[in-house]
Structure formats: structure tokens, C-alpha cells
Amino acid sequence: MAPIGYQRERQRPHLRQKYRRRRLTRWALLSPAVALVSTFYLAPLVLLVVMSFFNWPLLGEIRPAGLDNYARALHDEGLREALRFTLGFTFALVPLSLLTSYGAALIVRRTAKGAGLFRTAYFLPVAIGFTAAAYMASVLLTPETGVVNQILRGLGVTDGRTTWFSDTGTAFWAVVVITVWKNMGVAMILLMAGMQAIEPDLIEAAKIDGAGWWRRERSIVLPLIRSSIVLCLVLTVSGTFLTFDQFYVLTKGGPAASTITAVMFTYSESFIRYRMGYGAAVSIVISLVIVAITVAQLAALRSRRAAA
């Protein structure tokens, strides 16, 4: 009988080949995803960074600009105004979005009959593209013939001729409502999943102790779904800073350029004024702002966890 050590030595080449085949199989399975990410994300990102250091017109000579594009972005009043408007849109949208999503999650978190229908109804707008949703909203809000104006006239609230997008205030809040309706489903699903992960015994024990509905929500549910809330917060804030479609379709940045978002400003610089290099620098500045806000949100959550 061969010694054990000799048998192990004979098995090692076979094991190496087996591990090598496994490694090659993993890379073969990953390669399509790696190719897609590299082609449609990493390569454009590298090109964006390179373009930001050049005066890069759509047609004409490309010239080095160094940090001039970034210096110009930091002092551009138009970009500051767009960022201020985007920040105001974020502050208005995020609380409404979280509250409506939480309310919808309260309705659909139960396994009662009909809950599935509500889940589908609340989540269905997510499947619609923002451009399609914006065009649909423009039809509903059309003066005189739009359904919304007809309903308001029937209730005696308005004369039915309200031009929703000719005034900054009405245009702003109309887009806020449309965006909340469109995005509510994602946050609802995340919050519902967090709620359903809570042990029913905790809720039952609180009921036995005499805790009312609001007391149970405030003392048990909300603390236990904090991670889901933070995830919804990060996704919502990031999404609002990247808002483009609904304002572009519904307001075109008007009236009087009062509803231009940060991404619309980038689009205007890059594809209307053909200053591709400057538009690339603005894109990177906006990305850094989003990263900074996200890091601040996560740091605040971490500090609260440590304090608790």
C-alpha cells in the first residue's frame, strides 16, 4: 500500500487542474458582465474625466485647458443657481416621498386579501419611464381640456384654465407630485420588506403592554427599519440630484429659466452650447456633490448607531 504522503503528491496536479478549471469557469461567467460594465460605464467615465481637462468643442480643435473648466464651474453663477434649485427640489421632495412611501408600506405590509393588488398599483408607476410619465402628466394638466383642470373646475376650486407650468411655484409643485407618484413604489417595497422582517412577537408583546398604534410604530417599527429608511433616503436624494426628464419635458427649464436643474445645466452646456469639456467638468462637480451628501448621510447613520 502506497504511503499517504505519496498519494497526496499524486493528487496535487489533479487538484491544481480542478481549481484552474473552476477559476476559468468563474471568469468565463463574469466576462460578459465585466465587458458591459467596462464598455458602458468605466470607459465613458474615464473619457469624461479626460474631457474635463480640455476645451472640447463638438466640432473644431481640441485644446488643453488644465483646471480652467473646474475653476470656471466654481465661479459660474448659472451652475450655482441650478444647484440651489436642485437642492430646494430635494428638500421638498424627500420628506413627501418618504412619508407617502411609508404610508403605502403600512397599507401593503399585511398579508390580508387584496394587499397584492395595492402593491401592484403602487409599484406600477416605477415601470413607466420618466419621459412617458412626464408626457402623460402634461396631457392630464393641459389647460381647459386636461382631466385635472376639469375635476378642479367641477369642484369649484378653479375656472379650469390653470396653466400649471407658466408659473414657477405651480410648475415646481406639480413636478414634485409627479416625481413622488413615479418613485413611490421602490421605497415602499424597501420599507415593506423591513417591516415584514420584524418579529411579530415584538408587536404582540407591545399590544399586551397596552401600547397604541403610534407608540408601536415609533418605539418598535421605526428603529428596526432604520437601515431601510436610510437606504431610501440615499436613493431618493441621489435621484433628485440627477433629475432631468420631468423638468425637460414639462417646463423646459422655464418660466424664465427658473426650473433648471443641475443635470439640465450640464445638458445645456454640453449639447446646446457644445462646450463638451466644460460640461464634463460640471458633471464631475455634481458627482462629487452627490458623493459628499451620501457619505454625510451614512456617517450620520453610523454616529447615531454608535450613540445608541
C-alpha positions, 0 to 999 in steps of 0.5 A: 500500500502506497504511503499517504504522503505519496498519494497526496503528491499524486493528487496535487496536479489533479487538484491544481487542474480542478481549481484552474478549471473552476477559476476559468469557469468563474471568469468565463461567467463574469466576462460578459458582465465585466465587458458591459460594465467596462464598455458602458460605464468605466470607459465613458467615465474615464473619457469624461474625466479626460474631457474635463481637462480640455476645451472640447468643442463638438466640432473644431480643435481640441485644446488643453485647458488644465483646471480652467473648466473646474475653476470656471464651474466654481465661479459660474453663477448659472451652475450655482443657481441650478444647484440651489434649485436642485437642492430646494427640489430635494428638500421638498421632495424627500420628506413627501416621498418618504412619508407617502412611501411609508404610508403605502408600506403600512397599507401593503405590509399585511398579508390580508386579501387584496394587499397584492393588488395595492402593491401592484398599483403602487409599484406600477408607476416605477415601470413607466419611464420618466419621459412617458410619465412626464408626457402623460402628466402634461396631457392630464394638466393641459389647460381647459381640456386636461382631466385635472383642470376639469375635476378642479373646475367641477369642484369649484376650486378653479375656472379650469384654465390653470396653466400649471407650468407658466408659473414657477411655484405651480410648475415646481409643485406639480413636478414634485407630485409627479416625481413622488407618484413615479418613485413611490413604489421602490421605497415602499417595497424597501420599507415593506420588506423591513417591516415584514422582517420584524418579529411579530412577537415584538408587536404582540408583546407591545399590544399586551403592554397596552401600547397604541398604534403610534407608540408601536410604530415609533418605539418598535417599527421605526428603529428596526427599519432604520437601515431601510429608511436610510437606504431610501433616503440615499436613493431618493436624494441621489435621484433628485440630484440627477433629475432631468426628464420631468423638468425637460419635458414639462417646463423646459427649464422655464418660466424664465429659466427658473426650473433648471436643474443641475443635470439640465445645466450640464445638458445645456452646456454640453449639447446646446452650447457644445462646450463638451469639456466644460460640461464634463467638468460640471458633471464631475462637480455634481458627482462629487456633490452627490458623493459628499451628501451620501457619505454625510448621510451614512456617517450620520447613520453610523454616529447615531448607531454608535450613540445608541 
